[in-house]
Amino acid sequence: MDNKMAIIGIDTLFGSCQNLDEFAQKVYQGIQINAELEDFEIDAFYFKIPPHDLENLDPQQLLLLKVSDRALKNANLKFIKKIALVTLSSQNNEQTKRFITDKLAKLWKVNFLSYSENCLINALEKAQILLADPEIDLVVVSAIDIINNKGAGAIVLKQYENAKENDVPIYAVINSVQDFWEQTEIEIGYLEIAGIENKGKIQKIIQSYRGKNSRLNCAISHNLSEIASLIKTALCLARRYIPATSNWLRSQKLEILQDSPFYIANESRPWFLATGQTKRTAAINTLADDGSFKQIILSEDITQKHRSNSYLQQSSPYLFAIAGNNQTDLEAQLDTLEQKLKNNTSLTVIASQTFAIFQQFSQATYTLAIVAPDPEKLSQEIGRSRQGLKQAFAKGKPWKSPLGSYFTPKPLGDRGAIAFIYPGAFNSYLGMGKDLFYLFPSLYDRCNRLSSHPGEFLRERQLYPRSLQQLSKRELEDLETQLMETPLAMLETGTGFAVLFTQIMREYFRIKPQAAFGYSMGESTMMYALDVWSNTDYGSHFIHSSELFRTRLTGSQKAVLDYWGLSPHHSNKDLWTSYVLMTSATTVREYLKKVNQVYLTHINTPTEVVIAGDPQQCRQVIEAINCDYFPSPSNFILHCEAMASEYPEFVRLNSVPISHQPEIAFYSSASYAPVSLNSQAIPHHLAKGVCQELNFPKLIDRAWEDGARIFIELGSGGTCCRWISETLKHQDHVAMCISRRGGDDFAGIVKVLAQLVSHRVSLDLSPLYSPLPATPTPQKSLIKTIFWKSEVNNLPISPSPRPPVSSPLLPLNSEAILEATNGKIARVFGKEYESIDSYARRVRMPSPPFLFVSRVTKLEGKQGDYKSGFIQTEYDIPENAWYSVDGQIPLSICAEAGHGLLLLLSYLGSDFESQGKRSFRLLDITATFFDEQPEVIKTLRYDVKITSHVKTTESLLIFFTGECWIDDKLWMKLSEGCAGLFSDEELVLGQGIVISDREKKARTKINPQSFQPLLASQKSAFNREDLLHLVRGDLAACFGNGYQQNSLNSSLRLPPQKLLMFDKVIAIDPQGGMAGKGLILASKSVEAKDWYFLCHFKNDPTMPGNLMIEGGVQLLQFYILFLGLQTLTKDARFQVIPNRPQVTRFRGQVTPTSGILFYQLEIIEIEFNPKPFVLANVNVIFDDKTIATIKNLGLQLSEKKLHLSPENISEPTLTKKIINSSIAVQTQDLKKQKQSQYYSTQNTLKN
């Protein structure tokens, strides 16, 4: 087929996606459309179908009619005379074709021809033949997804040349449909394998590409639906992104992709052209009706000037701006918004309606901005906003929620100027800006103007790595380290994305800055971002060819060697270092007089500075000042006389032709004043700025004195914002950052817009909202639901379900939860539950202080039905919680926060059957962690779902799963959960856990390997006083003088005394246990008055199972410290080990009595790399029975994460003095020394 065809219209109806926008969202988000199409609606009046005829029409006819009509609407047709329809369905008969074309002809008032084919390839070839006829304007190819039963899709085709001449919007161009084995010189960037399930055939296709394309140069995916593949590929070309690879292909063995040019895209990513390519090209490989391999070659149409999509309007979080002249007005608007939420769950619609109202009150005095990702969170934010308004008006200070909702009673928009702030060069990270290009399509055009090779300039292969499989966390960390250690990559990506962020703020949201300044090399960035310099080609070529960033300021650091008069061959290993010091510049200057090779390079705030120079002299200065500090992650030499020799090279770097002189005040640290925008002055100002000490507060103060009040940081990190806020903390101002490392791109933008609109800044929010349809003229409609699956009509009628009890009003707040726990359940769930309140014992959550649920946000289920049920709870972690260790939450608390399961069982009515005679007890649970615990957690969210149950006349066992989310990240998954309701007799007769013969046999096969501790304690038994020393972090007082910490690892200590779950260590054998790596026996005295019996549970006291687990965790922490593994770290925390399922079983209870609880901890694995970690099994013994076992209990020592910005930037809080400097330098060497000693000892033991 020689003539090209343009795809000018598309429509889909697949699975749960009822329209093209929903389908496109799923494609971009990488969500597989696995559900079959259940039903769809047809407007009989619109299509002029008599109601009585609907019952006799085949659903395929109606579905093809619907998608064909919508595809034609999508094409935005003009002056059409004749259309041909080619259908693919299992009902390709004359009656079906005639029915569809007759209806479409009457609707569109054009002539229709009808054809049918049995595969997509034949349909496209037919379309090419038909379009050769000058009488036919368009061909509609409409296909049913017969194989998967998921729905249908349609495309509208036009001859490509005709489409171009008529300026028709084009999704993609079909260049050819050819035999697969035909050779082509086109290098494709994306391959879709469609309609082929046979793995052998797929392997043949992949093998055929070996040697044709460059290594890892082509993304690949798979779809069983041909029409869905074609539409998906057309969307990707039109919107210029690589879609996420299908789950099916990712699940296959990687051997089929080895030595091929393909890579797996685990999530959608921007699609940049490689050098030499002029357009994006894709291929779809599929089968013809005779079983032969065929290939469809598609490409983008590069003549398309405006490529838009509705993704921005449909993306979350949503921004709801509410205006009013006083608090009463705003509260009334909140009531209106709340009512809209009750009447409509579509946030896209509600947001657009709210914006329309806001525009009518745009001149009001105040604006409240609410940010929410979903209806549930919107409801919560409305409630929080009511309190926030009261607080803000009462105190005269802004209010802000964790999700980004914002209100200020003192708007600055009319009182001050806007300043754009550009951070230093080293802020980029993996995945940065991944979604920006899809949300804001014009960014591709901005990139093309910025650089001749935008993909290379933005280092897309480094930011969005390519691989044959999903990269592990360790692999991603290594790649990020490589990125950060590549100065040129950090320079170019930092500049590039600052330009893009600026484009978004100025071109999309019409924000007009009156001032701009940068931090260090951010001054050069602002020239590109604000169009003073239009193109980076000169600068990019310069930094790649000059020695400036290769050997002079980095690498061998020859600038310093020359300045200090050292040999050119001198090692740079200990030549230069830099530190952030939490002190004033005045203090530092005094001590710098005593050294000659240390420089004050950056003043970030009045109490935060950076020094750099000779490592030994830097440490001398730090020791003399005796202040908090930490080493900088960057070893880049800037802002001191040691590199002033590079001034001419910086002048050359910044000698870029001026293309535009915007009416903006550009401030420079060369003179701490606005600079003249001329080609002679700019290079010297920028060069001088980086070759002398940087006083950032002075730059901030000057901009503020000149009227700047609103500061927007257009880069990642947020450090400039923090420095501005600290510098201006006593002045009216607001500072905000558009992007933070690891954060959601769009959420960061929306949060900035929320603050700006509340400050009454002039801007345009309309890009965020879909236009509301005009009020339609009333017209008749007859909507009929058509069931897609034919078997639906043959299903027997099921009996009516048991009516559910009245649902509680969600969310349940803390007062309702306390009522359910300690009071009357009927006050929470309704009068139906009044009889339960007569029972002293019932299923209930623990009471404070062991209650870790702040609210219930979802509760689903039917009374008496234990087949399913769902509860979602949230727990807000208080500051300085009684159980925390430096803000870290013990595992027992994290796990116990999932006890919403008990409230769910209560809601399902388990107590109606138990009648106060049975107790809830947990039997089994497996916990898998997916990441380390963040250092700062505000809210834990638990989703708990009942999956099945076993019920007899007297007993109930339920099986469940759960997920624990921290913010929007899945942190822990609970699986194989089992719990039940047991009588007192059953609990008393429990035999505990009995080790099976199989387990005993497995233990005999283990080959023990001795482990030599890194530190040696003279003690092998420890009492409560010793353990309290560990609570306080005093290791030496517990273990002996050899365990002195010297200010290291201050967070490595046991939890607070109240939570301490063992009070004696009876014996330690470091070579004991089945693996020969350690056996520890500890105990706890149990008394009836112990605090947990009073709260777990009311009228049914028992020791929490999670506290037994906590005892095992604490004992493992104790043993890690006893071994001396902390000598391998300097500022670590105990952390979970990701992806190691921890299996716990309970087969006994501890009730209020006097006795001894024993822990037997057996070490099964100890390793140093990648981090020191220990894995153990624990038996919990009480009353001569093993009542609990914990398998694969693991902890690692993980250094705290300091999220540092380039050029020696610290994060917002630094509350802790780090370490004695001499020890800081020696720590890494000490780790190597300890490891060497250990392996030497191990070899000795083996011999």
C-alpha positions, 0 to 999 in steps of 0.5 A: 500500500503506497498512499499514506492514511491519516488517522483523524478521529478515534473512539473507544469503549473498552472495559470500564473506560466509557470514552476516549479520555478514560481510555487514554488516561489508562494507557498513559497511567499504565493501567491494564484494561482487564475487565470485560465490558459489562454494559453500555448505554445507547440513546434510542431517541438520538439514533432514532431506534424505536424502543421495541426494536432495541430488544431485537438488535444484537449488542454488537450492532449497537456498540459499533454504531455508538463508537463509529458515531463518536469517532466521526464527532472526534474528527471534527468533520467539515464538508463531507459528501461520502463515507465508507464504513468497514466493520470487524465483528462476529456479526459481519452480515448484510443486516448489521452493515445496513443497520449501522450505515442507515443510522449514520447516514441519517445522522450525518446527512451523507452517503455511507458505503458499507463493507466488512472484514475479518481482521484489522490488516484486511480492513486497513488495506480495504481503506487504502483502496477506498480512499483512492476513490476521489468520491470517498472522503473518509473511511471509518474502521470500526471493530469489536474486540471479539477475542477478549470481549472487552469492547470496541474501537473505531478510527476515521481515516483520510488520505494524508495529503488531503488531510494536510491540505485541509489543515485537519488535526491528525493523530498519526499517519499510517505509512504502510501495511506490509509483510513483516519480513519486508526490510525497512530502513526506518528506525522505530521507537516503539513496537506494539505486538497485537492480537498474538498470544502464542509465545513462540510467534512473539519470540519470532517477531522479537528475534527478527529485530535483532541487529536492526535497531540500536541496543535498548533503543525501542520500547515494546508492549503487547495487547491482544486487541488489534484495534486497541493497539492501533488506537493506543499507538496513535495516541502515543504518537500524537502525544509524544510519549512511550507507554508503559509496557503491558503486564503480560509482556513484563511477566514473560521470561526475559530471555526472549528480549535478550540481545534485542533492541527492546527495553521495558518501560515500567511507566510511561515516559517522554518520547524524544527523538534520537540524533538524526531522527526527524519524526517519531515512528512506531510499528504494530506487528500482528497477523493477517487472516491467513496466519502470516505476519504483518506489520503496520508502520505509523508515524507522527505528523510533524506538521501538527502545530497544536497538540492538546489533550484533556489530561491536565483537566482530568489529573489529580489533585484538583484545585478548588478556589473559593472567593469571599469578602469575609469569613462568613462568605468563605464558609458559605462557599464551603457549604456550597462545595460540600453540597456539590460533592454530595450530589456529584462524585466527578471532581472534574465536573465539581472543580469546573463548576467551582471555578466558574463561580470563582470567576464571578467573585474574582475581585473579592478580598480573600481566596481559600484554595482547596487541594484534593486528589479524590472525593474522600480527601476533598470531604476531609479538606473541606472539614480541615478548611473550616478549622483553618479559616478560623485559625487564620483569621484569629491569628492573622497567619496563613493556614496550609494543609499537608495536601496543599490547601491554603489560605492567607488572611493577608494577601500579598498579590496587590502589595508586592512584586513576584520574583522567580528564583533559580536554584543552583545546578545540582538538583536533578534526580531520576524520573524528574519531570516525567509527566510534565510533557504529557500534562503540558504538550507545548513543552516539547516545542520549547525544548526544540527551541532550547536545544538542537538535541533536546533528548540529549540535553535533558539526558533522557536516558539518564533521567528515565533509564532503560532496562530489560526489567524493573530496576531494583531500588539498589540499581536505581540508587546506583544510577542516581549516584552516577547522575549526581557524579556527572557534573555536566549532566546535572548542569544541563538537566537543571537548566533544562527543567528550570526553563520548562517550569518557567514556561509552565508558569508563564505560558500556561498560567500567565504568571508575570514576574517582576524580578528574578535572581539565582543561587550560584550558577542559577543566575545563568539558568535564569537567562535561559528560562526567561528568554534572555538567551534563547538557545543552549547549543553554544553553552552546551558545546562549550561545557563539553569541550572546555576543561572547566568542568572536567579538570579545572573545577572537578576531576583533578581540580587543577585550578586548586593545584595551581593556586596552592602551588602543588604538583600537577600530579598531586592526588586529588583524593584529599585535596578539597572538601566542603561542609555546611556549618550551622553558624554565622558568617561572622563566627566563621571569618574569625576562625578562618584567619587561623588557616590559609587553605579554607574559604567561606564560599556560600552564606545561605542564611544568617545562621548557615554557611558553607566552607571549603578547602583543605580537608584537614584545615576544614576539620580544624575550623569545625572543631574550633567553632564546635557547631552543627555541620555535615559534609557536602555531597558535592565537591565542586569548586566555586565561589572562592579565590582558589578558582578565580583563575577561571574567570575568563572561562566563565566569561566565555561560557556566558557570552551568549547572544541576547535574543530578548530583553524582558521587563524584569529586574535581573539581580546578580550576586556580582553587585547585589543589584539589578544588572543591565541586559546587554551582551557585554555586561552579562558575561562579566556579572555572571562570571564575577558572581561564581568566582567570589563568595556568595552572600545569598541573604544579601541578594534576598534582602535587596530584592525584598527592599525593592518590593519583591514579596512573592518568591517562586523557586523554579527548580527542585529541592526547595532549599532556596525557599527555605533560605528565603523564609529564614532570611525574611522570617520577620518580614511579610513574604511568601516563598514556594517551590514548584518541585520537590525530589520524589514528589508528584510533578503536577501536585507540586504545581497545583500547590504553588497555584493554590498559594498564589491564588490565595495571595490574589496574584494575577494568574489564569487557572483556566487550563486546569478546568474543562469548559462547562457545557452551555445549558442545552436546549431541552431535547428528548432522549431515551437512554437504554442500558445494553448488556454486553455479555449475551450470557447475562440474559440466561442467568437465573434470577438470584434472591434479593440480598439481605438488606444492609444495616444503615451505614454510619456517616463517614468519616468516623472521627476520633470521638466516634472511634472512642465511643465505639471502643469504650462506649456504646456501639449503637451511638456509632452504627445505629439503633440496630446495634443496641442489643450488642451494648448489653454485652460486657465483652464484644469485639472492639478496638483497643483503648488509649494509649494503645488506640492508633486510629484517628478516623475511619474513612471507608466502611463496606459490608453487609450484616451477617455476610463475612465473605467480604468486607472492607475498612479504611482507617487513618492514624495521625501520628502526634509530634513527640509521640510517647512511643517514638525514637527520634520521630521513628515509629516502632514496628508494633505501633505501625502494625497495630494501627491496622486494628480497624479489622475489629471495628469492621467485624463489629460492623458486620455484626459478629457480636449478634452471634457471639452474644458476649461469649467469645473473644477476638484473637489473631492467629496468623499474619505475614507482613512484607515491607516495601521500603524503609520507614520514612523518618517523618511520618504524619499519617498512616493509612490502612486498608483491610479487606476480608477475603473469605471465612469459615463459619460453623454454628459456634465459631467463626474464622475470617481471612484477611489482607491489608495494606499500610500506606504512608502518604501515597506510597505502599509501605507494608502489605499484610497477607495470609491474615487469619483471626477468629472468635473463640470461647474461654474454654477454647482459649484455655485448651490451646496447646501452643505451637508444636514444631512439626517433624518436617521443621525438626528435620530441616533444622538438622540439615543446616550447616552452622557457620560461626560469626565473630562479633565486631565488639566484645562485651565482658557480659553475657547477661543483662538486667533491667538497669542495663537495658534502661541505659540502652533506652537512653542510648548509653551503650557503654554503660550497658555493654562496657567502655569498648562501646563508646559512641562518641556522638555517633548513631544517636538514634540507635537505642531501645524505645521508651521505657513504657514500651520496653517488652523485656527486662532481662537478657538471661544468656547470649551465645554468639555462636549458638543457634542452628546457624551458629550465628547467635542464640539469645534468651530474654524474659519479661515479668508479667503483672496483672497491673501492666498498662496494656491489660487496661486498654487491650481490650476493655472487659477482655484483657490480653497482651497485644500480639504486636507487643510480643512482636515488639519484644522480638524486635527490641531483642534483635536491636539489642543483639545488633548493638551487642555485636557492634554492627553500629561501628559500620555506620555513623548516623543510622537508624534501625530499619526494616528489610524490604521484600522479606516476608515476616511470618507470625503465628499466635497460638496462645494468650497472656492474660492478667496474671503473674508470670514470666514471658520468655523470648528465644531469638535465633539468628539465621543470617548476618551480612554487611552489604549493602547495609549491615543487617541481621535476620532471626527467628523468634519463639515467644514462650509463656506458661511452658508453651510456645504461644507465638513464633516470628519467622524472618524477623529482620532489621538493618542499619540504614544511614539517615537520608540527608536530602542535600542540594548541590553546592552544599545545601542543607534541608529545612531542619538540622537539629542534631550535632553530627559528629566529631570531625576526626571520627567523621573522616575515619568512619568509612575507613573503619567500616572497611577495617571492621569488615576486613577483620571480620572476614579474616576471623571467619577464615581463621575459624574455618581453618 
